[in-house]
Amino acid sequence: MAIYRLRASLALTREGSGAAVVVDQPLSRVVRLGETDAKLVSALQQGAKPAELKSRCQLDDRELTLRLSGLARLYLLQGKRAQRRIVLQAERQAFANQCEHPAAGEPIEWPLGRDPPRHACQGTGTCCGATFLGPLNPADVVRVQSLTFGSRLRDGQVQRLGHALQAPDLFETIDMSGKTYTGMARGDDGRCRSQGDDQLCDIHREHGSQAKPVACRLFPLRFHRSPRGVHVSLLLACDGYDRARSAAGPWEAREAEVRALLQQEAPTVRLQLPLQWAPGIPVTTEQWFTLRQQLYALEPDAADAHGWLAAILPWAAQRIAGQATELCEGDHVQVAADFSASIAALGQPQQLYDADACDQAVAALDERAVQLQAGRQSADADRLRDLAAALSAQQQGQSWRTGFAVEPQARRHLSDIVSNDIAAFVAIGHLDAGLAAVVRRVLLAEALTCVLAQRSGRSTVTGADTTRALHVVYRSEPDLAALAHCTAIATSVQ
Ligand code: SF4
């Protein structure tokens, strides 16, 4: 029977409010505990064995396993897991120091995969119809305010504004997490007021691309910063995506543009170091980059998102299971990743979400669509209706296997999700959550293409269907966030 010990360097104490906290100097943090965990930690400090832990904390075997696993995930128990995490603190600090330097001077890593998605602006104006057109940085605000433009205002705006755009018609603000962000003002239709009837930007037309806000020039590029530099990927929400692949030149030709955006403080998401295969299973960045290379090496010859994910998931599961075993403190600790629900959902997408939660989400989306329509924000209303229809279709098991022919371009687009997102999703969380998110995105986009094809009376899914599906799915992350909690995909053993 294993004996569990608290790390020697930890101090259990009480805050002024009376809450129990563990002061963890090596990891530069304070961990707040509930009363049962505080009792358990105190008993562990006193060297109690599992039987004693159960009696002193009034826990049955299952509850003891849950709580000890939780403490292990937090790296509070003595053992290889905590040792590895402490060693990786140096890597975390080194990266924090590296991030003190401008991202524009870092090496650039272009999209990965055999034939990664590419992009060249097709002037569709997709970037100008988002729910929020920002955030603008202070230099954007000063520059845009200094300009006069808007000679081609759309019908309805001409009457209302009656003059070229100038502050205060230019900006709107939103409050989020106690902060106020500025974006370009949108008209009643939800589109940027600086956009003309032809979908093109008046700032761009009258003052050149460089005069536009950084957020506008950035779209649909996405930047993630790692110890290796800046990784570039795409928000596959651009309506010109269909046409962009053939129109685009090599990624490397965009280096000057990307560096200029970084110099002007384009948002860059930082990797959360140390990286983890799953919560409580830490990994060096070098290990992650090696594994990532192996995930891309599993890409099938023909574009096939399902086939690729079906190869990745069991492979990653096996790899993580090995790590979990190596780090395990004893029988009562279960820290692992479980991809079984993701794997099952590839064959039966209706298994992905809890049915009741999904029905509620569909009803809420439809209700919000009605409100947006009433507010004349028809583009957003259409997006939410499509999202609701996609969720319903997924609940009914709709997929390309349920009687649809699929154009090669559509297959390529769905495979682009995997190629584009593996690197990026994992960069902002842990590997198991990142892969689960890729699965959710692929299945939802697929279900929506079935809806779109049916609406048009077709039994063939086209590239235009996948383009619309990607637009809806990539634009709807905030709308899907709540539903992610209702997924059957577990990210750790409970
Ligand atoms: S400023 Fe120009 S590019 Fe930016 S959202 Fe408005 S119209 Fe689009």
Residues whose N, C-alpha, C, O or C-beta is under 5 A from the ligand:
A	BS01	SF4	C127 C128 L133 M184 C192 S194 Q195 C201 D202 I203 K212 C216
